[in-house]
Amino acid sequence: MLLSASAKKLEFITFLFATLGVALPSALASESGESTADNQAVFHVDPTAGNDTNDGLTFETAFRTLENARQVVDSVNDNMAGDIVVELHGGTFRPQNTLALDSGDSGSNGFRVIYRAAAGETPVVSGGLDLSGGWVLTKPTSGIYRKSGVSSNFRQLYINGQAGVRARMPNKTNDRTLGSYYKVKSASSSNQQIKIEASKISSWSGLTSVEMVMMPHWYHYRSRISSFTVSDGNAYVTFQDPEQGFLFAKGDSFWPNAPYYFENSIDFLDAAGEWFHDTTTGDLYYIPRPGENLATATVEAGVLETLVSFSGTSASDIISNISFQNVTFAHSGWISPSEQGASMTQATREVSGAIKTGAVTARYAEALELDGCTFKNIGSNAISMDKGVSDSIIHNCMIHRIAGNGIVVHDDGVKNLAPGDACANIKILNNRISRVGQEYSNGIGIVSYFVNRLLVADNEICHSPYMATQTGGQSGGFVDVGMKDNIFRNNYVHHVMQLHDDGGAFYTLSRQQGTHVVDNFSSSLQASKLTGNWPVAGLYADNNSEFITFEHNATVDSTQAIFYPSRSRHCNFISNITSADPSIVNYAGNKADYFLPLKAEAELMTLDSMTVTNGSAYSNDKGAICESGTGTAETVFTGVDGSYNLHVAYLAEPTTSASFRLLADGVEVGAWASATTPADTGLQIRHFITRGVPLKQGEVLRIECTAGAGSAARIDYLEVYRHQLQKAPEAPTQLTATVHGYGNSKLAWEPSTGAHSYTIKRASSADGPYNVIATGVTSPFFLDSDTFSNQTLYFKVAAVNASGEGSSDEYVTLFLPPTPPRKTLDATSDAYIQRGTPDTNYGDAGTLVVKNAPTTSIHRKGYLKFDLSGASLNTTPLAELQFAVSSWTAGSTWLVYGLNDGDAEESWDEATITWNNAPANTTSSATALDSARVTSLGSLAVTEAQVSGEILSFSSEALDTFLLADADGQVSFILTRSTSGDSINTSIASREHPSLSAPRLKFSTPTNNLKIEDIGFNGPTLDITITGLDPLEQYIVTRSPDLTSFDTVIGHPFTSASGIIHLSDPSPPLADQSFYRVEKFTP
């Protein structure tokens, strides 16, 4: 901790609770986390065996409900002499109503009320309705089960903790983009209609309960259908009020090609994992996924909207000093869209201005703590701080599978609030936030509106359809909105923006004097192009962003690193990079044994030749000033020895620069001069950070300030925080393996906390040994392209980051059925050609880019060549071309052609091929080829964006025929794209790609090991065992007395999936010799 050098030894911890007259929460009292106070009382609550008539003082006499525990605490918390602890024992609490805490439930006399999990136990506060049991198979042919008598209305259903899919069309097939989708044709604000293809809509059962879910750009609409009309192959859809009135506010040009789907009709119930609730009859229908048994499954519906609320009534009536520690919150609901639709701009913010509550909601609250809590399967926002919340912390929490936003700060969204009404001094530290926006797709990981002194640090935010963070709201101009000194640092953001456009990892709005975005790592932010073509960037300073500094951030594998439009100004971009610099990457994200940052306000440090001063430019309206010469501000470090980062906030001057030095125990650890601020912008907070400074307990930290000519030197605060490596990643969960194609395995898993990449291991037995088959895999899936037949394989996946490889104890098993022998060939030559540079060769490029666009100069085609010399093809090759995606930003269709055997230019060279000399190329077209020289083999249709590393497969009967016709052992393929679009990028890895696999050709080879393995009499019958059969072929066994004529057929023609068959000859000629032959049967 930091201590003043004065005799008073004042403590200055992160929250400065002492200066607020509030006791530190036990988790913050010291870096060791030990409580500094004896408990006044400990009460126990057990949701299974408890009884509210008990006294609650022991586990054996525990209460049953949280509400009863609250009432008992309320009777003893007026004059506290120590913390009051409520121990929650394992099991599920199902409150009928929100646990509503108000100012009367606060801690007092500087002590806290702490609701925490009992040691080693997992209490769950659930808003769910238990619907386990009582399911009846009602439609065996469709696999549909029914549960009757379900009267409650809800929008989410969970089976064994996994979210079901509310019946929709088209079906959900992609967990990343939440698609598949149809596309809107146009909108008419004058007619109040959306135009779509007529074939996509029908007079479904319960039509007026069907929601049309539409996602133009960054918006998300759920509009209940009123009616539709059909004309000339188009349908014109109108909607119910009130959503009809909000739908067209952005204008007609906002709508073309917006993705949409329909939801909530029994007519859509056709896929495993889907459900439909008929609210008229009370019947609930569900199609189980493989492995789900509704006789034993746990089934929950999200019903209760807010599980816990912290509610003061005004700035003079606040709730304070309450902690929740290691508690799980789950299965909250939100029914409003079923009753009035939903029209949401970014961060699921209702266009109407209505505010959504979270599973945990706070209003007019101070010194709240959520520590180590889990939020999962939440029906709206996980945590919402509405208004007037200050000096509170959310840390070490897991927030996963959230319908809307993860954390919302200042959901009230009003500018320039009075201090007691604003949200300030909120800390969001060391949390993992994943898969937000799962039903309201423009949800954001952490969204904060007009806040100040917000600290967002050491979080991981990942795998979501829209942004990771947003700070600020729409200001309407370059004006003050009440924001300053918001810090975003050492966060790890990846795999966001997977659906929507116009956003990024760190997105800002409005004037934010002194806001600092620093030392963050962002990766895998590839624009999907599904909702539109607006920017996707790691750092995005949008409308009226002003006075914000973006410094030393790494953005890797992203569509754009920085977007700074002309509608923003006076932002600073310093030393941001597009490479994975270890000084950033290794320290971004979650930490083990997390140390809370320590803060010393300048006005409370020991000052020499400096004075305390007031001013709105300082983050808390106070600071220290040296008006001339040199002054110092000191404090003593009394924390544990270790490596730390030192952060000084100071004020930049409008005219000349001041200079500063930072010393630890008399040794200079940093020196800088302040930059001058832009003309007419006044004083502004700036930041200096020196990293990795070794500190020992008792060392003096000193800031030396030297005023500039005609200007003063001003400091705001000193902050010290640990220089901690990211913690080792956790093991992946939900690992699955499926058969892909012919003899290949495809793995998928839920991403791990902190993973930068994954290592894939394979074995032929559960006990191993497990051999590494791939490293550096960055997506949560992998295709094992090695081919296996009639074999059981075992796979493990380990997550990796700078701290090493995590555990991989769990394995998944996959049986690969018999397949014909397969051969894999890598391309021997590949290249793309470009129309705009017709004489340039791209044969050494790491990717093959295929493009069709209105801009003709960017037309591109791809060429591949394979050497079949010495390879034998089965009569049914079952051939497939496999491509590893490099970039695939939107749904697109490729056309695949074969260059005819014996073509004069079949020997083309990848080192010399160009647009002007490529075989069969029509130089005036993006797609056309010389039809006399090529054979059309079919199309590769990809319905939506793909992530880098995904494997695309193409196969067709025409491909098989083409390969079988080859006579010279050389085959060439030409790739074009029928989908047109300047901004649609589709490229695959070439054989020169540094990490992804080259284009591959796979096909079946002849089975030449047919063998009559065993033959012998079983009484009068002769038994025959035959091995080496091709599972895809038919065979026949015949008999001959002398090897000259095999005329007698034994049994009927047969196939064998296992490659082995046992036959019997019921009447062999016992007195004579016989010969048997097995051969392929041709009908």
TIGUSE-827992 format. One record per residue (C-alpha): residue in one letter; z, x, y. Coordinates in steps of 0.5 Angstrom, whole numbers. Layout:
# TIGUSE-827992
residuo Z X Y
A Z X Y
...
END
This chain:
# TIGUSE-827992
residuo Z X Y
M 0 0 0
L -1 2 7
L 6 3 11
S 7 4 19
A 9 11 21
S 15 7 25
A 22 7 23
K 21 0 21
K 16 1 15
L 12 -5 16
E 8 -7 10
F 1 -9 11
I -2 -12 5
T -9 -15 4
F -7 -22 6
L -1 -20 11
F 3 -25 9
A 9 -22 11
T 6 -23 19
L 5 -30 17
G 12 -31 15
V 10 -32 8
A 12 -29 1
L 7 -25 -2
P 4 -28 -9
S 7 -24 -15
A 0 -21 -17
L -1 -18 -10
A 6 -16 -8
S 5 -9 -11
E -1 -5 -14
S 2 -6 -21
G 3 -13 -20
E 10 -14 -21
S 14 -19 -18
T 19 -17 -12
A 23 -24 -13
D 27 -27 -18
N 25 -34 -20
Q 29 -40 -18
A 27 -44 -24
V 22 -44 -30
F 19 -51 -32
H 15 -52 -39
V 9 -56 -40
D 6 -58 -47
P 0 -63 -47
T 1 -63 -54
A 8 -64 -56
G 12 -65 -49
N 15 -71 -47
D 16 -73 -40
T 23 -75 -41
N 25 -68 -43
D 28 -63 -38
G 22 -58 -38
L 27 -52 -38
T 25 -49 -45
F 19 -49 -49
E 22 -54 -54
T 24 -59 -48
A 17 -58 -45
F 14 -64 -40
R 8 -67 -43
T 4 -68 -36
L 2 -64 -30
E 4 -69 -25
N 11 -70 -28
A 12 -62 -27
R 9 -63 -20
Q 15 -69 -18
V 20 -64 -21
V 18 -58 -17
D 18 -63 -11
S 25 -64 -12
V 27 -57 -12
N 23 -53 -7
D 25 -55 0
N 30 -49 0
M 27 -44 -5
A 31 -38 -7
G 26 -35 -11
D 19 -37 -14
I 18 -43 -18
V 14 -42 -24
V 11 -48 -28
E 9 -45 -35
L 3 -49 -38
H 2 -48 -46
G -4 -48 -50
G -8 -55 -51
T -12 -59 -47
F -9 -63 -41
R -13 -70 -39
P -10 -72 -33
Q -12 -79 -31
N -12 -78 -24
T -13 -72 -20
L -7 -67 -19
A -6 -68 -12
L -2 -63 -8
D 0 -64 -1
S 5 -60 4
G 11 -63 0
D 9 -59 -6
S 9 -52 -2
G 13 -46 -3
S 18 -45 2
N 23 -39 5
G 17 -34 3
F 17 -36 -4
R 11 -39 -8
V 10 -44 -13
I 6 -41 -19
Y 3 -46 -24
R 1 -41 -30
A -1 -40 -37
A 4 -38 -42
A 3 -31 -45
G -2 -31 -50
E -4 -38 -49
T -10 -42 -46
P -8 -49 -43
V -14 -53 -41
V -14 -58 -35
S -20 -62 -37
G -23 -68 -33
G -27 -70 -40
L -27 -76 -44
D -26 -75 -51
L -32 -78 -55
S -31 -74 -62
G -32 -78 -68
G -34 -85 -69
W -42 -83 -69
V -47 -86 -74
L -54 -84 -76
T -58 -90 -73
K -65 -87 -73
P -65 -82 -79
T -73 -81 -78
S -71 -79 -71
G -64 -76 -72
I -61 -80 -67
Y -54 -82 -67
R -50 -87 -64
K -43 -88 -61
S -41 -95 -59
G -36 -98 -54
V -37 -92 -49
S -36 -96 -42
S -34 -90 -37
N -40 -88 -33
F -42 -80 -33
R -47 -75 -32
Q -45 -69 -37
L -44 -69 -44
Y -42 -63 -48
I -42 -62 -55
N -37 -56 -58
G -37 -53 -51
Q -45 -53 -50
A -48 -58 -45
G -53 -63 -48
V -59 -65 -44
R -59 -72 -41
A -66 -75 -44
R -72 -72 -40
M -79 -72 -40
P -82 -67 -40
N -77 -63 -44
K -72 -58 -42
T -75 -52 -46
N -73 -46 -41
D -66 -44 -39
R -68 -39 -34
T -72 -44 -30
L -69 -50 -33
G -77 -53 -34
S -81 -55 -36
Y -84 -59 -30
Y -90 -63 -28
K -93 -62 -21
V -93 -67 -15
K -100 -68 -12
S -98 -70 -5
A -93 -74 -1
S -94 -80 4
S -88 -80 9
S -92 -86 12
N -93 -90 6
Q -86 -87 3
Q -89 -85 -3
I -90 -79 -8
K -97 -79 -11
I -97 -76 -18
E -102 -76 -24
A -102 -83 -27
S -101 -81 -34
K -94 -78 -33
I -91 -85 -31
S -90 -91 -35
S -86 -98 -35
W -80 -94 -39
S -74 -98 -41
G -69 -98 -36
L -74 -96 -30
T -70 -97 -24
S -65 -93 -28
V -70 -87 -29
E -69 -81 -24
M -75 -77 -21
V -72 -70 -20
M -76 -66 -15
M -76 -59 -13
P -80 -57 -7
H -78 -50 -4
W -71 -50 -3
Y -69 -57 -4
H -67 -61 -10
Y -68 -69 -10
R -66 -74 -15
S -69 -81 -13
R -68 -87 -17
I -75 -90 -18
S -76 -97 -15
S -83 -98 -17
F -90 -95 -18
T -97 -97 -17
V -103 -94 -21
S -110 -93 -18
D -116 -88 -19
G -112 -84 -24
N -106 -83 -20
A -99 -86 -19
Y -96 -88 -13
V -88 -88 -14
T -83 -91 -9
F -75 -90 -9
Q -69 -94 -8
D -65 -93 -2
P -61 -90 1
E -65 -84 -2
Q -72 -87 0
G -70 -86 7
F -68 -78 6
L -74 -76 2
F -80 -75 7
A -76 -71 13
K -79 -65 11
G -86 -68 12
D -92 -69 8
S -94 -61 7
F -88 -59 4
W -89 -63 -2
P -96 -61 -6
N -95 -58 -13
A -87 -59 -12
P -84 -59 -20
Y -81 -65 -22
Y -79 -69 -28
F -76 -75 -30
E -69 -77 -33
N -65 -82 -36
S -69 -87 -41
I -68 -88 -48
D -76 -87 -48
F -75 -80 -47
L -70 -78 -53
D -74 -74 -57
A -71 -67 -58
A -65 -64 -61
G -59 -63 -56
E -61 -69 -52
W -57 -75 -50
F -58 -82 -47
H -52 -87 -45
D -54 -94 -44
T -49 -97 -39
T -51 -104 -40
T -49 -104 -48
G -44 -98 -48
D -48 -95 -53
L -49 -87 -53
Y -54 -84 -57
Y -55 -76 -58
I -59 -72 -63
P -55 -66 -66
R -58 -59 -65
P -58 -55 -71
G -51 -53 -74
E -48 -59 -70
N -44 -64 -75
L -42 -70 -71
A -37 -72 -76
T -33 -65 -74
A -36 -63 -67
T -32 -64 -61
V -35 -68 -56
E -33 -69 -48
A -36 -73 -42
G -35 -70 -35
V -31 -76 -32
L -26 -74 -27
E -29 -71 -21
T -23 -67 -18
L -18 -64 -22
V -13 -61 -17
S -13 -62 -10
F -9 -58 -5
S -9 -63 1
G -6 -62 8
T -7 -67 13
S -8 -63 19
A -7 -56 22
S 0 -58 23
D 1 -60 16
I -1 -55 11
I 0 -54 4
S 2 -47 3
N 4 -41 -2
I 2 -44 -9
S -2 -40 -14
F -5 -42 -21
Q -6 -36 -26
N -10 -36 -32
V -11 -43 -33
T -18 -46 -35
F -21 -52 -31
A -27 -56 -35
H -31 -62 -36
S -30 -65 -29
G -36 -70 -27
W -39 -73 -21
I -42 -80 -21
S -45 -81 -14
P -52 -79 -16
S -53 -85 -21
E -51 -90 -15
Q -54 -87 -9
G -59 -81 -11
A -58 -74 -8
S -62 -71 -3
M -60 -64 -2
T -62 -58 2
Q -60 -51 0
A -53 -50 -3
T -53 -58 -6
R -52 -60 1
E -53 -67 2
V -58 -69 8
S -54 -75 9
G -48 -70 11
A -43 -73 5
I -39 -67 3
K -38 -66 -5
T -31 -64 -8
G -30 -59 -13
A -26 -59 -19
V -21 -55 -15
T -21 -57 -7
A -17 -55 -2
R -16 -57 6
Y -11 -55 11
A -8 -50 6
E -6 -43 7
A -4 -37 2
L -7 -41 -4
E -8 -36 -10
L -13 -37 -16
D -12 -31 -21
G -15 -30 -27
C -18 -38 -28
T -24 -40 -32
F -28 -46 -29
K -33 -48 -34
N -38 -54 -35
I -36 -57 -28
G -40 -63 -26
S -41 -61 -18
N -38 -55 -15
A -33 -51 -18
I -28 -49 -12
S -29 -52 -5
M -25 -50 1
D -27 -56 6
K -23 -54 12
G -17 -51 15
V -16 -46 9
S -14 -39 11
D -11 -33 8
S -12 -35 1
I -15 -31 -5
I -20 -33 -11
H -20 -27 -16
N -21 -25 -23
C -24 -31 -25
M -30 -33 -29
I -34 -39 -26
H -40 -41 -31
R -44 -47 -33
I -43 -50 -26
A -48 -56 -24
G -48 -55 -17
N -45 -49 -13
G -40 -44 -15
I -35 -43 -9
V -36 -46 -3
V -32 -44 4
H -32 -49 10
D -36 -54 7
D -34 -58 13
G -40 -54 16
V -38 -55 23
K -39 -50 28
N -34 -47 33
L -28 -50 30
A -21 -49 33
P -17 -43 29
G -13 -48 25
D -19 -52 23
A -23 -46 21
C -23 -43 15
A -21 -35 16
N -19 -29 12
I -21 -32 5
K -22 -26 0
I -27 -27 -6
L -26 -21 -11
N -27 -19 -18
N -30 -26 -20
R -36 -27 -25
I -40 -33 -23
S -46 -35 -28
R -51 -40 -29
V -49 -45 -23
G -54 -50 -20
Q -55 -52 -27
E -56 -59 -25
Y -57 -59 -18
S -62 -53 -18
N -61 -51 -11
G -53 -49 -12
I -51 -42 -10
G -46 -37 -13
I -42 -37 -7
V -44 -41 0
S -40 -40 6
Y -41 -44 13
F -38 -42 19
V -33 -37 17
N -29 -31 19
R -26 -25 16
L -29 -27 9
L -29 -21 4
V -33 -22 -2
A -33 -16 -6
D -33 -13 -13
N -36 -20 -16
E -42 -21 -21
I -47 -27 -19
C -52 -28 -24
H -57 -32 -28
S -58 -38 -23
P -64 -42 -21
Y -63 -40 -13
M -59 -36 -9
A -53 -31 -10
T -49 -32 -4
Q -51 -35 3
T -46 -34 9
G -47 -38 15
G -50 -45 17
Q -56 -47 22
S -54 -46 29
G -60 -48 32
G -61 -42 37
F -58 -35 38
V -51 -38 40
D -44 -37 38
V -42 -41 32
G -35 -38 31
M -37 -33 26
K -35 -25 25
D -33 -20 21
N -35 -22 14
I -36 -17 9
F -40 -17 3
R -39 -11 -1
N -40 -8 -8
N -43 -14 -11
Y -47 -14 -17
V -53 -19 -17
H -58 -20 -22
H -63 -25 -25
V -62 -30 -19
M -68 -34 -15
Q -71 -36 -22
L -73 -43 -20
H -73 -44 -12
D -77 -40 -7
D -74 -38 0
G -68 -34 -1
G -65 -28 -4
A -58 -24 -7
F -55 -24 0
Y -58 -29 5
T -55 -30 12
L -56 -35 18
S -53 -35 25
R -50 -30 30
Q -44 -26 26
Q -41 -21 30
G -39 -15 26
T -41 -18 19
H -43 -12 14
V -47 -13 8
V -46 -6 4
D -46 -2 -2
N -49 -8 -6
F -53 -8 -12
S -59 -13 -14
S -64 -13 -19
S -69 -18 -23
L -70 -22 -17
Q -77 -24 -19
A -80 -30 -15
S -82 -36 -20
K -87 -39 -15
L -85 -45 -19
T -83 -49 -12
G -87 -45 -7
N -89 -38 -4
W -84 -37 1
P -80 -31 1
V -75 -28 -5
A -71 -22 -3
G -65 -18 -4
L -63 -18 3
Y -65 -24 7
A -63 -25 15
D -66 -32 16
N -66 -37 22
N -62 -34 28
S -58 -28 24
E -56 -24 29
F -51 -18 30
I -51 -17 22
T -51 -10 19
F -54 -9 12
E -52 -2 10
H -53 2 3
N -55 -3 -1
A -60 -2 -7
T -65 -7 -9
V -69 -6 -16
D -74 -10 -19
S -75 -15 -14
T -81 -19 -11
Q -78 -16 -4
A -73 -12 -2
I -72 -14 5
F -74 -20 9
Y -72 -20 16
P -77 -25 20
S -78 -26 28
R -73 -32 28
S -67 -27 27
R -66 -21 32
H -61 -15 33
C -59 -14 26
N -58 -7 23
F -62 -4 17
I -59 2 15
S -60 7 9
N -62 1 4
I -66 3 -2
T -70 0 -8
S -68 5 -13
A -62 5 -18
D -58 10 -14
P -51 11 -18
S -47 12 -12
I -48 4 -11
V -50 2 -18
N -44 5 -22
Y -39 2 -17
A -42 -5 -16
G -39 -11 -20
N -33 -13 -24
K -27 -8 -25
A -22 -7 -30
D -15 -7 -27
Y -17 -9 -21
F -13 -6 -15
L -13 -11 -9
P -15 -8 -2
L -10 -6 3
K -11 -7 11
A -7 -4 17
E -9 -8 23
A -10 -3 29
E -5 -6 34
L 0 -5 28
M -1 2 27
T 3 8 30
L -1 9 37
D -1 15 41
S -5 15 48
M -8 8 45
T -5 1 47
V -6 -6 44
T -11 -10 47
N -13 -17 46
G -21 -19 46
S -25 -24 42
A -30 -18 40
Y -24 -16 35
S -24 -19 28
N -17 -22 30
D -17 -22 37
K -13 -16 37
G -14 -9 37
A -13 -2 40
I -16 2 46
C -17 9 48
E -19 8 55
S -20 16 57
G -19 22 53
T -17 22 46
G -12 18 42
T -10 17 35
A -8 11 31
E -4 13 24
T -1 10 18
V 2 12 12
F -1 11 5
T 4 9 0
G 0 7 -6
V -1 10 -12
D -5 17 -13
G -13 16 -14
S -20 16 -11
Y -21 11 -5
N -26 9 0
L -23 9 7
H -26 3 12
V -25 3 19
A -28 -3 23
Y -29 -1 31
L -32 -4 37
A -39 -1 39
E -40 -1 47
P -46 -3 51
T -47 3 55
T -45 10 52
S -42 12 45
A -35 14 43
S -33 19 38
F -29 18 32
R -25 22 27
L -22 20 20
L -17 25 17
A -13 24 11
D -6 29 11
G -9 33 17
V -16 34 13
E -22 31 16
V -26 26 11
G -31 23 16
A -33 23 23
W -38 19 27
A -40 17 34
S -41 9 35
A -48 6 37
T -49 3 43
T -50 -5 43
P -57 -8 45
A -57 -10 52
D -53 -16 55
T -50 -17 48
G -43 -14 50
L -38 -11 45
Q -39 -11 37
I -35 -10 31
R -39 -4 27
H -36 -1 21
F -35 6 18
I -34 8 11
T -33 14 7
R -33 14 0
G -29 17 -6
V -23 20 -2
P -17 23 -6
L -11 20 -3
K -4 21 -5
Q 3 17 -4
G 6 19 3
E -1 22 6
V -2 20 13
L -8 17 15
R -10 18 22
I -16 16 26
E -18 20 32
C -21 16 38
T -25 20 44
A -27 15 49
G -35 16 52
A -36 17 59
G -35 11 63
S -33 7 56
A -27 6 52
A -26 8 44
R -24 1 41
I -21 0 34
D -20 -6 30
Y -17 -4 23
L -17 1 17
E -18 -2 10
V -17 2 4
Y -20 0 -3
R -20 3 -10
H -27 7 -11
Q -27 4 -18
L -33 4 -23
Q -35 -2 -26
K -32 -4 -32
A -35 -3 -39
P -39 -9 -41
E -37 -15 -45
A -40 -16 -52
P -46 -21 -51
T -44 -28 -54
Q -48 -34 -57
L -53 -29 -61
T -58 -33 -64
A -64 -30 -68
T -71 -34 -70
V -77 -32 -74
H -83 -31 -69
G -90 -31 -71
Y -91 -28 -78
G -85 -23 -80
N -82 -22 -73
S -75 -23 -71
K -73 -26 -64
L -66 -25 -61
A -63 -29 -55
W -56 -29 -53
E -52 -31 -47
P -51 -25 -42
S -45 -20 -42
T -41 -19 -36
G -43 -13 -32
A -49 -11 -37
H -54 -7 -34
S -58 -7 -40
Y -58 -8 -48
T -58 -4 -54
I -61 -7 -60
K -59 -5 -67
R -61 -8 -74
A -59 -7 -81
S -61 -9 -88
S -54 -11 -90
A -48 -14 -86
D -44 -8 -87
G -49 -3 -84
P -51 2 -83
Y -54 -1 -76
N -60 3 -73
V -62 3 -66
I -69 -1 -65
A -69 -1 -58
T -65 1 -51
G -66 -1 -44
V -67 -8 -45
T -66 -12 -39
S -67 -19 -41
P -62 -23 -45
F -68 -24 -51
F -72 -19 -55
L -77 -19 -60
D -77 -15 -66
S -84 -13 -67
D -83 -10 -74
T -86 -14 -79
F -81 -16 -85
S -83 -21 -91
N -78 -24 -96
Q -72 -20 -93
T -65 -22 -90
L -64 -18 -83
Y -58 -17 -79
F -57 -16 -72
K -52 -13 -67
V -53 -13 -59
A -49 -8 -55
A -49 -9 -47
V -49 -2 -43
N -47 0 -36
A -45 6 -33
S -38 6 -36
G -42 6 -43
E -43 2 -49
G -39 -5 -50
S -37 -7 -57
S -42 -10 -62
D -38 -13 -67
E -41 -19 -68
Y -48 -20 -72
V -53 -25 -73
T -57 -26 -80
L -64 -28 -81
F -68 -29 -87
L -75 -28 -86
P -79 -32 -91
P -85 -28 -95
T -91 -27 -91
P -97 -23 -93
P -97 -16 -91
R -98 -15 -84
K -101 -9 -80
T -100 -7 -73
L -105 -3 -68
D -103 -1 -61
A -109 -1 -57
T -113 5 -57
S -116 4 -50
D -114 -1 -44
A -116 -2 -37
Y -117 -7 -31
I -122 -7 -26
Q -122 -10 -19
R -128 -13 -15
G -125 -11 -8
T -126 -3 -11
P -132 -4 -15
D -133 4 -17
T -125 5 -18
N -122 6 -25
Y -115 4 -26
G -115 6 -34
D -109 10 -32
A -105 5 -29
G -98 2 -33
T -100 -5 -32
L -106 -9 -34
V -107 -14 -28
V -111 -20 -29
K -113 -25 -23
N -117 -30 -20
A -116 -32 -13
P -119 -35 -7
T -119 -28 -4
T -125 -25 -8
S -123 -18 -7
I -117 -18 -11
H -121 -21 -17
R -119 -17 -23
K -120 -17 -31
G -117 -14 -37
Y -121 -10 -42
L -117 -8 -49
K -120 -4 -55
F -117 -3 -62
D -119 2 -68
L -120 -2 -74
S -123 4 -78
G -120 4 -85
A -116 -3 -84
S -117 -8 -89
L -116 -15 -87
N -114 -21 -91
T -119 -27 -92
T -114 -31 -87
P -112 -25 -83
L -107 -30 -78
A -109 -25 -73
E -105 -25 -66
L -105 -21 -60
Q -99 -19 -57
F -97 -17 -50
A -91 -15 -46
V -90 -18 -39
S -90 -14 -33
S -90 -19 -28
W -92 -27 -29
T -90 -31 -23
A -92 -38 -25
G -95 -42 -30
S -102 -39 -31
T -108 -39 -37
W -112 -33 -39
L -118 -34 -43
V -119 -29 -48
Y -126 -26 -50
G -129 -21 -56
L -134 -17 -54
N -140 -18 -59
D -140 -13 -65
G -145 -7 -64
D -146 -9 -57
A -149 -3 -53
E -143 -1 -49
E -138 -2 -54
S -136 5 -53
W -133 4 -46
D -128 9 -44
E -122 7 -41
A -122 13 -36
T -129 11 -33
I -129 4 -33
T -130 0 -27
W -132 -7 -24
N -139 -5 -23
N -140 -2 -30
A -135 -6 -35
P -139 -9 -41
A -141 -16 -40
N -138 -17 -33
T -141 -21 -28
T -139 -18 -22
S -140 -24 -18
S -135 -28 -21
A -127 -28 -23
T -128 -31 -29
A -135 -31 -31
L -138 -26 -37
D -145 -25 -40
S -145 -31 -45
A -150 -27 -49
R -145 -21 -50
V -139 -24 -51
T -135 -29 -56
S -130 -34 -53
L -124 -34 -57
G -119 -39 -54
S -114 -39 -48
L -107 -37 -47
A -103 -42 -43
V -97 -40 -40
T -93 -46 -37
E -89 -42 -32
A -86 -36 -30
Q -84 -30 -35
V -79 -25 -34
S -81 -18 -35
G -81 -16 -42
E -82 -22 -45
I -88 -22 -51
L -94 -27 -50
S -98 -28 -57
F -105 -31 -57
S -108 -33 -64
S -114 -37 -66
E -118 -39 -72
A -124 -36 -67
L -120 -29 -67
D -120 -29 -74
T -127 -30 -75
F -129 -25 -70
L -125 -20 -73
L -127 -21 -80
A -134 -21 -77
D -133 -14 -75
A -137 -8 -78
D -136 -2 -74
G -129 -2 -74
Q -128 -2 -66
V -126 -9 -63
S -126 -10 -55
F -123 -16 -52
I -124 -18 -45
L -118 -22 -41
T -120 -27 -35
R -115 -32 -31
S -118 -39 -30
T -112 -41 -26
S -113 -39 -18
G -108 -37 -13
D -107 -31 -9
S -100 -30 -9
I -100 -32 -17
N -99 -25 -21
T -100 -24 -28
S -100 -17 -31
I -98 -14 -38
A -96 -7 -40
S -101 -2 -41
R -101 3 -47
E -99 8 -41
H -93 3 -39
P -87 8 -39
S -82 3 -42
L -86 -3 -45
S -90 -4 -51
A -97 -3 -51
P -102 -9 -52
R -102 -10 -60
L -106 -13 -65
K -103 -16 -72
F -106 -18 -78
S -105 -20 -85
T -108 -15 -90
P -110 -16 -97
T -105 -17 -103
N -107 -12 -108
N -101 -12 -112
L -102 -18 -117
K -99 -16 -123
I -97 -20 -130
E -90 -18 -130
D -87 -21 -136
I -90 -25 -142
G -87 -27 -148
F -86 -33 -153
N -81 -38 -152
G -81 -42 -159
P -88 -45 -159
T -89 -44 -152
L -92 -37 -148
D -88 -36 -142
I -92 -32 -136
T -89 -29 -130
I -93 -26 -124
T -91 -22 -118
G -95 -20 -112
L -98 -27 -110
D -100 -28 -103
P -96 -34 -100
L -102 -37 -96
E -107 -36 -102
Q -108 -41 -108
Y -109 -38 -115
I -111 -40 -122
V -109 -37 -129
T -114 -37 -134
R -115 -35 -142
S -120 -31 -146
P -120 -29 -153
D -124 -23 -152
L -124 -21 -145
T -132 -24 -144
S -130 -31 -142
F -124 -34 -138
D -126 -41 -139
T -119 -44 -141
V -115 -46 -135
I -107 -45 -136
G -104 -51 -131
H -107 -53 -124
P -108 -48 -118
F -102 -46 -115
T -99 -43 -109
S -92 -39 -109
A -88 -38 -102
S -84 -33 -106
G -89 -29 -108
I -87 -30 -115
I -89 -36 -120
H -87 -37 -128
L -92 -41 -132
S -92 -43 -139
D -98 -44 -144
P -96 -50 -148
S -101 -49 -153
P -103 -41 -154
P -107 -39 -160
L -102 -37 -164
A -106 -34 -170
D -111 -30 -165
Q -110 -25 -159
S -111 -28 -152
F -112 -25 -146
Y -110 -28 -139
R -112 -27 -132
V -110 -29 -125
E -114 -29 -119
K -115 -33 -113
F -118 -40 -113
T -123 -42 -109
P -124 -50 -109
END
